[in-house]
């Protein structure tokens, strides 16, 4: 899953530590998310969307198989 977390964070002039503190996670979690090595729990995804005042889909891009 791809994400725009780093871009959203940088636009708001937030450090990884700032975001981690706001989300209640470690800086390492933010680093792993931004590098695509970790997919967030649903709870964390909602927290991040709340911090950035957007939807989960505005941050995380799911590239899985689509059944049409």
N, CA, C and O atoms as a GROMACS GRO file, in nm:
protein
  272
    1UNK      N    1   0.085  -0.117   0.000
    1UNK     CA    2   0.000   0.000   0.000
    1UNK      C    3   0.090   0.124   0.000
    1UNK      O    4   0.183   0.134   0.080
    2UNK      N    5   0.061   0.214  -0.089
    2UNK     CA    6   0.135   0.340  -0.095
    2UNK      C    7   0.068   0.442  -0.005
    2UNK      O    8  -0.048   0.426   0.033
    3UNK      N    9   0.142   0.549   0.028
    3UNK     CA   10   0.080   0.653   0.109
    3UNK      C   11   0.144   0.788   0.082
    3UNK      O   12   0.254   0.798   0.028
    4UNK      N   13   0.072   0.892   0.120
    4UNK     CA   14   0.118   1.030   0.104
    4UNK      C   15   0.148   1.093   0.239
    4UNK      O   16   0.142   1.215   0.254
    5UNK      N   17   0.180   1.010   0.335
    5UNK     CA   18   0.201   1.057   0.471
    5UNK      C   19   0.315   1.159   0.481
    5UNK      O   20   0.299   1.264   0.544
    6UNK      N   21   0.427   1.130   0.419
    6UNK     CA   22   0.541   1.221   0.426
    6UNK      C   23   0.505   1.356   0.364
    6UNK      O   24   0.536   1.461   0.421
    7UNK      N   25   0.439   1.354   0.250
    7UNK     CA   26   0.398   1.478   0.184
    7UNK      C   27   0.304   1.559   0.272
    7UNK      O   28   0.324   1.679   0.289
    8UNK      N   29   0.204   1.494   0.327
    8UNK     CA   30   0.108   1.563   0.414
    8UNK      C   31   0.179   1.621   0.537
    8UNK      O   32   0.149   1.732   0.579
    9UNK      N   33   0.272   1.546   0.593
    9UNK     CA   34   0.346   1.592   0.710
    9UNK      C   35   0.432   1.712   0.675
    9UNK      O   36   0.435   1.810   0.749
   10UNK      N   37   0.502   1.706   0.563
   10UNK     CA   38   0.590   1.816   0.524
   10UNK      C   39   0.513   1.943   0.489
   10UNK      O   40   0.558   2.053   0.520
   11UNK      N   41   0.397   1.929   0.426
   11UNK     CA   42   0.314   2.045   0.393
   11UNK      C   43   0.276   2.121   0.520
   11UNK      O   44   0.263   2.243   0.518
   12UNK      N   45   0.257   2.047   0.629
   12UNK     CA   46   0.221   2.111   0.757
   12UNK      C   47   0.342   2.144   0.843
   12UNK      O   48   0.328   2.182   0.959
   13UNK      N   49   0.461   2.129   0.785
   13UNK     CA   50   0.585   2.158   0.858
   13UNK      C   51   0.596   2.082   0.989
   13UNK      O   52   0.638   2.136   1.091
   14UNK      N   53   0.556   1.955   0.984
   14UNK     CA   54   0.566   1.869   1.102
   14UNK      C   55   0.688   1.779   1.089
   14UNK      O   56   0.721   1.733   0.980
   15UNK      N   57   0.754   1.756   1.200
   15UNK     CA   58   0.860   1.656   1.202
   15UNK      C   59   0.797   1.518   1.222
   15UNK      O   60   0.680   1.507   1.257
   16UNK      N   61   0.876   1.415   1.199
   16UNK     CA   62   0.827   1.280   1.227
   16UNK      C   63   0.793   1.266   1.375
   16UNK      O   64   0.696   1.200   1.411
   17UNK      N   65   0.873   1.329   1.459
   17UNK     CA   66   0.848   1.325   1.603
   17UNK      C   67   0.717   1.395   1.638
   17UNK      O   68   0.641   1.345   1.721
   18UNK      N   69   0.691   1.510   1.576
   18UNK     CA   70   0.564   1.581   1.599
   18UNK      C   71   0.445   1.492   1.566
   18UNK      O   72   0.350   1.481   1.643
   19UNK      N   73   0.452   1.429   1.449
   19UNK     CA   74   0.342   1.344   1.405
   19UNK      C   75   0.327   1.222   1.496
   19UNK      O   76   0.216   1.184   1.532
   20UNK      N   77   0.439   1.163   1.531
   20UNK     CA   78   0.435   1.046   1.620
   20UNK      C   79   0.369   1.081   1.752
   20UNK      O   80   0.284   1.006   1.801
   21UNK      N   81   0.407   1.193   1.809
   21UNK     CA   82   0.350   1.237   1.936
   21UNK      C   83   0.199   1.260   1.922
   21UNK      O   84   0.122   1.217   2.007
   22UNK      N   85   0.158   1.327   1.816
   22UNK     CA   86   0.015   1.354   1.794
   22UNK      C   87  -0.066   1.226   1.775
   22UNK      O   88  -0.180   1.217   1.819
   23UNK      N   89  -0.005   1.127   1.710
   23UNK     CA   90  -0.074   1.002   1.681
   23UNK      C   91  -0.062   0.899   1.794
   23UNK      O   92  -0.131   0.797   1.793
   24UNK      N   93   0.026   0.926   1.891
   24UNK     CA   94   0.044   0.832   2.001
   24UNK      C   95   0.123   0.709   1.964
   24UNK      O   96   0.100   0.600   2.018
   25UNK      N   97   0.218   0.726   1.870
   25UNK     CA   98   0.303   0.615   1.828
   25UNK      C   99   0.449   0.660   1.837
   25UNK      O  100   0.476   0.775   1.872
   26UNK      N  101   0.540   0.571   1.805
   26UNK     CA  102   0.682   0.606   1.806
   26UNK      C  103   0.722   0.668   1.673
   26UNK      O  104   0.655   0.651   1.571
   27UNK      N  105   0.833   0.739   1.676
   27UNK     CA  106   0.888   0.796   1.553
   27UNK      C  107   0.922   0.683   1.455
   27UNK      O  108   0.906   0.700   1.334
   28UNK      N  109   0.968   0.571   1.506
   28UNK     CA  110   1.001   0.457   1.420
   28UNK      C  111   0.878   0.409   1.344
   28UNK      O  112   0.890   0.367   1.228
   29UNK      N  113   0.762   0.414   1.405
   29UNK     CA  114   0.638   0.375   1.336
   29UNK      C  115   0.612   0.469   1.219
   29UNK      O  116   0.576   0.424   1.110
   30UNK      N  117   0.631   0.599   1.240
   30UNK     CA  118   0.610   0.696   1.132
   30UNK      C  119   0.711   0.673   1.020
   30UNK      O  120   0.675   0.678   0.902
   31UNK      N  121   0.836   0.647   1.056
   31UNK     CA  122   0.939   0.618   0.956
   31UNK      C  123   0.899   0.496   0.874
   31UNK      O  124   0.908   0.498   0.751
   32UNK      N  125   0.856   0.390   0.940
   32UNK     CA  126   0.816   0.267   0.871
   32UNK      C  127   0.696   0.290   0.780
   32UNK      O  128   0.690   0.236   0.670
   33UNK      N  129   0.600   0.369   0.826
   33UNK     CA  130   0.484   0.402   0.743
   33UNK      C  131   0.527   0.478   0.618
   33UNK      O  132   0.488   0.444   0.506
   34UNK      N  133   0.608   0.582   0.638
   34UNK     CA  134   0.650   0.664   0.526
   34UNK      C  135   0.732   0.586   0.424
   34UNK      O  136   0.727   0.615   0.304
   35UNK      N  137   0.806   0.488   0.469
   35UNK     CA  138   0.888   0.406   0.380
   35UNK      C  139   0.814   0.287   0.322
   35UNK      O  140   0.871   0.208   0.246
   36UNK      N  141   0.686   0.273   0.356
   36UNK     CA  142   0.605   0.165   0.302
   36UNK      C  143   0.637   0.028   0.358
   36UNK      O  144   0.602  -0.073   0.298
   37UNK      N  145   0.703   0.024   0.474
   37UNK     CA  146   0.738  -0.104   0.535
   37UNK      C  147   0.634  -0.151   0.636
   37UNK      O  148   0.646  -0.261   0.691
   38UNK      N  149   0.535  -0.068   0.660
   38UNK     CA  150   0.436  -0.099   0.763
   38UNK      C  151   0.301  -0.044   0.719
   38UNK      O  152   0.291   0.071   0.676
   39UNK      N  153   0.197  -0.126   0.730
   39UNK     CA  154   0.061  -0.082   0.705
   39UNK      C  155  -0.005  -0.054   0.839
   39UNK      O  156   0.003  -0.136   0.930
   40UNK      N  157  -0.070   0.060   0.851
   40UNK     CA  158  -0.126   0.097   0.981
   40UNK      C  159  -0.248   0.015   1.018
   40UNK      O  160  -0.317  -0.039   0.931
   41UNK      N  161  -0.275   0.007   1.146
   41UNK     CA  162  -0.402  -0.049   1.190
   41UNK      C  163  -0.511   0.047   1.147
   41UNK      O  164  -0.483   0.162   1.114
   42UNK      N  165  -0.634   0.002   1.147
   42UNK     CA  166  -0.745   0.089   1.111
   42UNK      C  167  -0.754   0.206   1.209
   42UNK      O  168  -0.782   0.319   1.169
   43UNK      N  169  -0.730   0.178   1.336
   43UNK     CA  170  -0.734   0.284   1.438
   43UNK      C  171  -0.629   0.391   1.410
   43UNK      O  172  -0.659   0.510   1.419
   44UNK      N  173  -0.507   0.350   1.376
   44UNK     CA  174  -0.401   0.447   1.347
   44UNK      C  175  -0.433   0.524   1.220
   44UNK      O  176  -0.409   0.645   1.213
   45UNK      N  177  -0.485   0.458   1.119
   45UNK     CA  178  -0.520   0.527   0.995
   45UNK      C  179  -0.624   0.636   1.023
   45UNK      O  180  -0.614   0.745   0.968
   46UNK      N  181  -0.723   0.606   1.106
   46UNK     CA  182  -0.824   0.707   1.142
   46UNK      C  183  -0.761   0.821   1.221
   46UNK      O  184  -0.796   0.937   1.200
   47UNK      N  185  -0.669   0.790   1.312
   47UNK     CA  186  -0.601   0.895   1.389
   47UNK      C  187  -0.525   0.989   1.296
   47UNK      O  188  -0.533   1.111   1.309
   48UNK      N  189  -0.451   0.931   1.202
   48UNK     CA  190  -0.374   1.013   1.108
   48UNK      C  191  -0.464   1.098   1.021
   48UNK      O  192  -0.436   1.216   0.997
   49UNK      N  193  -0.574   1.040   0.974
   49UNK     CA  194  -0.669   1.117   0.895
   49UNK      C  195  -0.726   1.232   0.977
   49UNK      O  196  -0.746   1.342   0.924
   50UNK      N  197  -0.751   1.209   1.104
   50UNK     CA  198  -0.801   1.314   1.191
   50UNK      C  199  -0.700   1.426   1.210
   50UNK      O  200  -0.735   1.544   1.212
   51UNK      N  201  -0.575   1.388   1.226
   51UNK     CA  202  -0.468   1.488   1.243
   51UNK      C  203  -0.459   1.578   1.121
   51UNK      O  204  -0.442   1.700   1.134
   52UNK      N  205  -0.471   1.519   1.003
   52UNK     CA  206  -0.460   1.596   0.879
   52UNK      C  207  -0.595   1.647   0.827
   52UNK      O  208  -0.602   1.712   0.722
   53UNK      N  209  -0.701   1.617   0.900
   53UNK     CA  210  -0.837   1.660   0.863
   53UNK      C  211  -0.871   1.621   0.719
   53UNK      O  212  -0.910   1.704   0.637
   54UNK      N  213  -0.854   1.493   0.694
   54UNK     CA  214  -0.885   1.440   0.561
   54UNK      C  215  -0.937   1.297   0.578
   54UNK      O  216  -0.953   1.250   0.691
   55UNK      N  217  -0.964   1.230   0.470
   55UNK     CA  218  -1.008   1.092   0.478
   55UNK      C  219  -0.887   0.998   0.475
   55UNK      O  220  -0.777   1.038   0.436
   56UNK      N  221  -0.909   0.877   0.515
   56UNK     CA  222  -0.803   0.775   0.510
   56UNK      C  223  -0.754   0.761   0.366
   56UNK      O  224  -0.634   0.747   0.341
   57UNK      N  225  -0.848   0.765   0.271
   57UNK     CA  226  -0.814   0.749   0.130
   57UNK      C  227  -0.728   0.863   0.077
   57UNK      O  228  -0.660   0.847  -0.024
   58UNK      N  229  -0.731   0.978   0.143
   58UNK     CA  230  -0.646   1.090   0.102
   58UNK      C  231  -0.501   1.068   0.143
   58UNK      O  232  -0.411   1.136   0.092
   59UNK      N  233  -0.477   0.974   0.233
   59UNK     CA  234  -0.341   0.945   0.279
   59UNK      C  235  -0.291   0.813   0.223
   59UNK      O  236  -0.178   0.804   0.174
   60UNK      N  237  -0.375   0.710   0.229
   60UNK     CA  238  -0.334   0.575   0.192
   60UNK      C  239  -0.397   0.532   0.060
   60UNK      O  240  -0.518   0.546   0.041
   61UNK      N  241  -0.314   0.481  -0.030
   61UNK     CA  242  -0.360   0.437  -0.161
   61UNK      C  243  -0.348   0.287  -0.168
   61UNK      O  244  -0.239   0.230  -0.169
   62UNK      N  245  -0.463   0.223  -0.173
   62UNK     CA  246  -0.465   0.076  -0.179
   62UNK      C  247  -0.450   0.033  -0.324
   62UNK      O  248  -0.527   0.075  -0.410
   63UNK      N  249  -0.352  -0.051  -0.349
   63UNK     CA  250  -0.326  -0.096  -0.486
   63UNK      C  251  -0.357  -0.242  -0.507
   63UNK      O  252  -0.300  -0.305  -0.596
   64UNK      N  253  -0.447  -0.298  -0.428
   64UNK     CA  254  -0.479  -0.439  -0.439
   64UNK      C  255  -0.563  -0.470  -0.561
   64UNK      O  256  -0.599  -0.381  -0.638
   65UNK      N  257  -0.593  -0.596  -0.578
   65UNK     CA  258  -0.678  -0.637  -0.689
   65UNK      C  259  -0.818  -0.584  -0.672
   65UNK      O  260  -0.876  -0.591  -0.564
   66UNK      N  261  -0.871  -0.530  -0.779
   66UNK     CA  262  -1.007  -0.478  -0.776
   66UNK      C  263  -1.098  -0.574  -0.851
   66UNK      O  264  -1.071  -0.611  -0.965
   67UNK      N  265  -1.205  -0.612  -0.786
   67UNK     CA  266  -1.303  -0.700  -0.849
   67UNK      C  267  -1.412  -0.614  -0.908
   67UNK      O  268  -1.488  -0.550  -0.836
   68UNK      N  269  -1.420  -0.613  -1.039
   68UNK     CA  270  -1.521  -0.528  -1.104
   68UNK      C  271  -1.632  -0.612  -1.159
   68UNK      O  272  -1.727  -0.560  -1.217
   0.00000   0.00000   0.00000
